[in-house]
Amino acid sequence: MSLSAVNPAYGLVCMTVGPEVRFRTITLTRYRMLKPEERETTLLNLYADNIVRVRAAAAFCAARGIRLYRLSSSLFPLSDLVDDDTGAAVLDHLKPQLLEAGHAFEDAGIRVLMHPEQFIVLNSDRPEVRVSSLRAIEAHAGVMDRMGFQRSPWNLLLLHGGKGGRGAELAALIPDLPDAVRLRLALENDERAYGVDELWPICQHTGVPLVFDAHHHVVHDSLPDLDHPSVRQWTLAARETWTPPEWQVVHLSNGIDGPQDRRHSHLISHLPTAYADVPWIEVEAKGKEEAVAALMGTA
């Protein structure tokens, strides 16, 4: 199915260059130094404050007509510890506030996604990494559940392919993932371990949508630029994995010193022609809201 030319929804990633959207955090080392009775209070104050900031992010996007927002994967640090359930218990306590934050996005018509950190490797060849990775992705899914977001790729959880050369293992484990994860899961091609040609069959086999990243594809395949014919080919092939196709999300970034530069530029200077009919485009640029505003023509 092809889509006619659209005015895409450009997505803001996590935080802003300006001071408007910032989140607090705590390191594991600092947390371990706290007395057991201090840990709950510390996380309660931090998480509650970050929920307020999430509400501010919803208002920020709504005021600027931004309809796609990537929720920070570091929003509730240490809530996924294998040996400590304090963070999860605090999130349960804050569920009413989380639900209100979720409603703030939904009431404004803003689609919310999450892209957990790359240390989540579900198909690792190390059992302890698989255990911690599953714990982490379940914690992210739990946040989305508490915020009231639907269990579908509309509010997707995005991962890379993980351990290189273990695509078969990834495809085999996806059907057994908990519903809160599996029903939201999407996969993204990267510059090294998994090209789009390797992920696409996995997505077709498992029914998981593919988030195509043209910049990653250009770097992975050593292509001259973002307008190489294969960018359009894979944009359309990725669309086949989305149900409905109108939910398709792609990633947009430019290299600082040219197409082969993995580093993201401050603003977007080149929009691939292949993306002309893509409805949802997450903007991965150092300039964050400045880059989105420039693309939307509101800068």
SETORTOR-665540 format. One record per residue (C-alpha): residue number from 1; x, y, z; residue in three letters. Coordinates in Angstrom, 2 decimals. Each point is the difference from the previous one (the first is absolute). Example, Ala and Ser with C-alpha at 12.3 -4.5 7.8 and 13.67 -1.06 7.14 Angstrom:
// SETORTOR-665540
  num        u        v        w  residuo
    1    12.30    -4.50     7.80      ALA
    2     1.37     3.44    -0.66      SER
END
This chain:
// SETORTOR-665540
  num        u        v        w  residuo
    1     0.00     0.00     0.00      MET
    2     1.31     3.45    -0.88      SER
    3    -0.91     3.19     1.79      LEU
    4    -0.53     3.28    -1.79      SER
    5     2.21     2.95     0.90      ALA
    6    -0.64     0.97     3.59      VAL
    7     0.89     2.68     2.50      ASN
    8     1.97    -2.19     2.37      PRO
    9    -0.03     0.16     3.76      ALA
   10     3.59     0.78     0.99      TYR
   11     0.97    -1.53     3.32      GLY
   12     1.90     1.60     2.87      LEU
   13     2.48    -2.27     1.76      VAL
   14    -0.09     0.04     3.82      CYS
   15     1.47     3.32     1.09      MET
   16     0.46     3.49    -1.36      THR
   17     3.10     2.08    -0.75      VAL
   18    -1.59     2.77     2.04      GLY
   19    -0.87    -0.31     3.68      PRO
   20    -3.68    -0.88    -0.50      GLU
   21     0.22    -3.81     0.14      VAL
   22     2.65    -1.43     2.31      ARG
   23    -0.08    -3.11     2.20      PHE
   24     1.72    -0.86     3.28      ARG
   25     1.99    -3.18     0.47      THR
   26     2.07    -1.95     2.51      ILE
   27     2.92    -2.36    -0.52      THR
   28     0.05    -3.58     1.23      LEU
   29     3.11     0.78     2.05      THR
   30    -1.76     2.85     1.79      ARG
   31    -3.11    -2.13     0.54      TYR
   32     1.99    -2.88     1.50      ARG
   33     1.56     2.43     2.48      MET
   34    -3.41     0.85     1.43      LEU
   35    -1.38    -1.79     3.04      LYS
   36    -2.87    -2.35    -0.87      PRO
   37    -2.52     2.28     1.68      GLU
   38     1.28     2.96    -2.03      GLU
   39    -0.29    -1.68    -3.40      ARG
   40    -3.78     0.04    -0.22      GLU
   41    -0.26     3.67     0.96      THR
   42     2.74     0.98    -2.44      THR
   43    -1.63    -1.80    -2.93      LEU
   44    -3.45     1.25     0.97      LEU
   45     1.13     3.62    -0.11      ASN
   46     1.96    -0.48    -3.23      LEU
   47    -2.73    -1.92    -1.85      TYR
   48    -2.75     2.40     1.12      ALA
   49     2.04     2.95    -1.21      ASP
   50     0.66    -1.66    -3.35      ASN
   51    -3.71    -0.69    -0.45      ILE
   52    -0.63     3.71     0.43      VAL
   53     2.64     0.64    -2.65      ARG
   54    -1.64    -2.53    -2.31      VAL
   55    -3.24     1.95     0.33      ARG
   56     2.00     3.09    -0.97      ALA
   57     1.30    -1.87    -3.06      ALA
   58    -3.58    -0.73    -1.07      ALA
   59    -0.89     3.65     0.35      ALA
   60     3.18     1.01    -1.88      PHE
   61    -0.87    -2.25    -2.94      CYS
   62    -3.67     0.98    -0.03      ALA
   63     0.83     3.70    -0.10      ALA
   64     2.21    -0.53    -3.06      ARG
   65    -2.15    -2.44    -1.93      GLY
   66     2.45    -2.87     0.53      ILE
   67    -1.97    -3.26    -0.28      ARG
   68     2.73    -2.58     0.65      LEU
   69     2.13    -0.21     3.14      TYR
   70     2.66    -2.46     1.11      ARG
   71    -0.20    -0.55     3.73      LEU
   72     3.42    -0.17     1.62      SER
   73     1.16    -3.52     0.82      SER
   74     1.79     1.47     3.04      SER
   75    -3.14     1.56     1.44      LEU
   76    -0.16    -2.33     3.00      PHE
   77     3.58    -1.11     0.68      PRO
   78     0.62    -3.25     1.88      LEU
   79    -3.61    -1.17    -0.31      SER
   80     1.21    -3.12    -1.81      ASP
   81     2.54    -1.33     2.51      LEU
   82    -0.05    -3.79     0.13      VAL
   83     0.85    -0.10     3.72      ASP
   84    -2.06     2.97     1.23      ASP
   85    -3.72     0.61    -0.58      ASP
   86    -0.07     3.39     1.72      THR
   87    -0.30     1.96    -3.25      GLY
   88    -2.84    -2.15    -1.31      ALA
   89    -1.88     0.35     3.29      ALA
   90     0.41     3.79    -0.12      VAL
   91    -1.39     0.07    -3.55      LEU
   92    -3.00    -2.01     1.17      ASP
   93    -0.55     2.58     2.73      HIS
   94     0.17     2.79    -2.60      LEU
   95    -2.32    -1.70    -2.49      LYS
   96    -2.75     2.69     0.30      PRO
   97     2.52     2.72    -0.89      GLN
   98     1.41    -2.11    -2.83      LEU
   99    -3.47    -0.55    -1.39      LEU
  100    -0.68     3.74     0.08      GLU
  101     3.24     0.60    -1.89      ALA
  102    -0.99    -2.55    -2.62      GLY
  103    -3.39     1.66    -0.38      HIS
  104     1.72     3.35    -0.53      ALA
  105     1.66    -1.38    -3.13      PHE
  106    -3.07    -1.82    -1.23      GLU
  107    -2.31     2.96     0.57      ASP
  108     2.37     2.13    -2.10      ALA
  109     0.08    -2.62    -2.78      GLY
  110     3.69    -0.75     0.51      ILE
  111     1.33    -3.46    -0.84      ARG
  112     2.58    -1.24     2.54      VAL
  113     2.82    -2.46    -0.68      LEU
  114     2.96    -1.38     1.97      MET
  115     3.45    -1.08    -1.21      HIS
  116     1.75    -1.81     2.87      PRO
  117     3.78     0.10     0.27      GLU
  118     2.17    -2.18    -2.23      GLN
  119     1.25    -2.05     2.96      PHE
  120    -3.28    -1.95    -0.31      ILE
  121     1.06    -3.06    -2.00      VAL
  122    -2.75    -2.59     0.13      LEU
  123     1.90    -2.43    -2.24      ASN
  124     3.34     0.21     1.81      SER
  125     2.07    -3.16     0.23      ASP
  126     0.44     0.74     3.73      ARG
  127    -2.89    -1.22     2.20      PRO
  128     0.44     2.76     2.59      GLU
  129    -0.26     2.66    -2.71      VAL
  130    -3.19    -1.58    -1.34      ARG
  131    -1.51     0.03     3.51      VAL
  132     0.89     3.64     0.70      SER
  133    -1.10     1.04    -3.50      SER
  134    -3.41    -1.59     0.42      LEU
  135    -0.37     1.61     3.42      ARG
  136     0.86     3.40    -1.51      ALA
  137    -2.38    -0.20    -2.95      ILE
  138    -2.79    -1.24     2.28      GLU
  139     0.62     3.02     2.26      ALA
  140    -0.40     2.34    -2.98      HIS
  141    -3.18    -1.78    -1.03      ALA
  142    -1.23     0.35     3.57      GLY
  143     0.45     3.76    -0.17      VAL
  144    -2.07     0.13    -3.18      MET
  145    -2.69    -2.17     1.60      ASP
  146    -0.15     2.27     3.06      ARG
  147    -0.32     3.02    -2.27      MET
  148    -2.98    -1.61    -1.69      GLY
  149     1.58    -0.34    -3.44      PHE
  150    -1.44    -2.70    -2.20      GLN
  151     1.81    -3.26    -0.58      ARG
  152     0.62     0.45    -3.70      SER
  153     2.68     1.53    -2.27      PRO
  154    -1.87     3.30     0.26      TRP
  155     1.94     0.34     3.28      ASN
  156     2.97    -2.07    -1.04      LEU
  157     3.04    -1.26     1.87      LEU
  158     2.93     0.13    -2.40      LEU
  159     3.10    -2.20     0.10      LEU
  160     2.96    -0.67    -2.27      HIS
  161     0.74    -3.54    -1.11      GLY
  162     2.38    -0.66     2.86      GLY
  163     2.82    -2.51    -0.19      LYS
  164     1.31    -0.28    -3.55      GLY
  165    -0.36    -3.36    -1.72      GLY
  166    -2.84    -1.07     2.28      ARG
  167    -3.00     1.02    -2.07      GLY
  168    -1.49    -3.48     0.19      ALA
  169     0.14     0.15     3.80      GLU
  170    -1.70     3.40    -0.03      LEU
  171    -2.79    -1.25    -2.26      ALA
  172    -0.51    -3.05     2.19      ALA
  173    -0.35     1.90     3.28      LEU
  174    -2.36     2.77    -1.15      ILE
  175    -3.19    -2.13     0.06      PRO
  176     0.65    -0.90     3.63      ASP
  177     0.47     3.57     1.25      LEU
  178    -2.61     1.30     2.47      PRO
  179    -2.96     1.65    -1.76      ASP
  180     0.85     3.42     1.46      ALA
  181     3.29    -0.19    -1.92      VAL
  182    -0.83    -2.11    -3.05      ARG
  183    -3.10     1.93    -1.06      LEU
  184     1.95     3.30     0.02      ARG
  185     3.32    -1.28    -1.33      LEU
  186     1.68     1.41    -3.11      ALA
  187     3.52    -0.54    -1.35      LEU
  188     2.41     2.50    -1.55      GLU
  189     2.93    -0.58    -2.35      ASN
  190     3.39     1.23     1.19      ASP
  191     3.37     0.95    -1.52      GLU
  192     1.90    -3.15     0.94      ARG
  193    -1.67    -3.14     1.32      ALA
  194    -3.31    -0.11    -1.88      TYR
  195    -0.63     1.54    -3.39      GLY
  196    -3.55     0.44    -1.14      VAL
  197     0.27    -3.05    -2.28      ASP
  198     0.71    -2.13     3.08      GLU
  199    -2.80     1.41     2.18      LEU
  200    -2.74     0.10    -2.62      TRP
  201    -0.43    -3.83    -0.19      PRO
  202    -0.13    -0.15     3.80      ILE
  203    -2.72     2.64     0.05      CYS
  204    -1.94    -1.79    -2.73      GLN
  205     0.24    -3.30     1.86      HIS
  206    -0.97     1.32     3.43      THR
  207    -2.47     2.76    -0.96      GLY
  208     2.16     2.63     1.69      VAL
  209     0.16     3.37    -1.82      PRO
  210     3.29     1.27    -1.41      LEU
  211     1.03     3.59     0.73      VAL
  212     2.23     0.89    -2.94      PHE
  213     2.94     2.33     0.63      ASP
  214     1.34     1.28    -3.33      ALA
  215     3.17     1.46     1.53      HIS
  216     0.87    -3.32     1.64      HIS
  217    -0.67    -1.73    -3.33      HIS
  218     2.29     2.36    -1.90      VAL
  219     2.82    -0.51     2.51      VAL
  220    -0.49    -3.78     0.23      HIS
  221     0.01    -0.50    -3.77      ASP
  222     2.58     2.75    -0.79      SER
  223    -2.42     1.82    -2.30      LEU
  224     0.68     3.46    -1.48      PRO
  225    -2.99     1.85     1.44      ASP
  226    -3.53    -0.14     1.42      LEU
  227    -1.57     0.09    -3.46      ASP
  228     1.48    -3.31    -1.12      HIS
  229    -2.81    -2.06    -1.67      PRO
  230     0.21    -2.65     2.73      SER
  231    -1.18     2.55     2.59      VAL
  232    -3.36     0.16    -1.77      ARG
  233    -0.02    -3.77    -0.46      GLN
  234     0.43    -0.61     3.71      TRP
  235    -2.37     2.77     1.04      THR
  236    -2.73    -1.82    -1.92      LEU
  237     1.11    -3.46     1.16      ALA
  238    -0.07     1.16     3.62      ALA
  239    -3.51     1.36    -0.53      ARG
  240    -1.16    -3.53    -0.79      GLU
  241     0.78    -1.00     3.59      THR
  242    -2.34     2.63     1.48      TRP
  243    -3.67    -0.64     0.74      THR
  244    -1.46     2.36    -0.91      PRO
  245     2.56     1.51    -2.44      PRO
  246    -1.06     3.48     1.16      GLU
  247     1.78    -0.68     3.29      TRP
  248     3.42    -0.33    -1.65      GLN
  249     2.83     1.74     1.86      VAL
  250     3.44     0.73    -1.46      VAL
  251     3.07     1.69     1.45      HIS
  252     1.57     3.09    -1.51      LEU
  253     3.53     1.23     0.61      SER
  254     2.91     1.51    -1.93      ASN
  255     3.72    -0.55     0.56      GLY
  256     2.01     3.00     1.15      ILE
  257     2.71    -0.39    -2.67      ASP
  258    -1.98    -1.81    -2.66      GLY
  259    -2.14    -3.10    -0.53      PRO
  260     2.59    -2.43     1.41      GLN
  261     0.45     1.92     3.26      ASP
  262    -1.80    -1.89     2.78      ARG
  263    -0.21     3.14     2.16      ARG
  264    -3.30     1.85    -0.17      HIS
  265    -0.01     3.58    -1.26      SER
  266    -1.60     2.85     1.96      HIS
  267    -2.73     0.64    -2.59      LEU
  268    -1.36    -1.98    -2.94      ILE
  269     1.39     1.33    -3.25      SER
  270    -1.20    -2.83    -2.24      HIS
  271    -3.35    -1.80     0.09      LEU
  272     0.07    -3.17    -2.13      PRO
  273    -2.41     0.11    -2.94      THR
  274    -0.87    -3.58     0.98      ALA
  275    -1.74     1.37     3.11      TYR
  276    -2.43     2.20    -1.94      ALA
  277    -3.01    -2.13     0.90      ASP
  278     1.07    -1.25     3.44      VAL
  279    -2.55     1.10     2.63      PRO
  280     2.16    -0.14     3.16      TRP
  281     3.65     1.12     0.07      ILE
  282     2.08     0.01     3.17      GLU
  283     2.69     2.66    -0.23      VAL
  284     3.35    -1.09     1.44      GLU
  285     1.95     3.26    -0.06      ALA
  286     2.12     1.66     2.66      LYS
  287    -2.15     3.12    -0.32      GLY
  288    -3.08    -1.86     1.29      LYS
  289    -2.93     2.45    -0.02      GLU
  290     1.91     2.45    -2.21      GLU
  291     0.36    -2.66    -2.70      ALA
  292    -3.68    -0.98     0.27      VAL
  293    -1.12     3.63    -0.18      ALA
  294     2.11     0.59    -3.13      ALA
  295    -1.54    -3.02    -1.73      LEU
  296    -3.50     1.09     1.00      MET
  297     0.67     3.53    -1.23      GLY
  298    -0.67     1.49     3.43      THR
  299     3.58     0.98     0.88      ALA
END
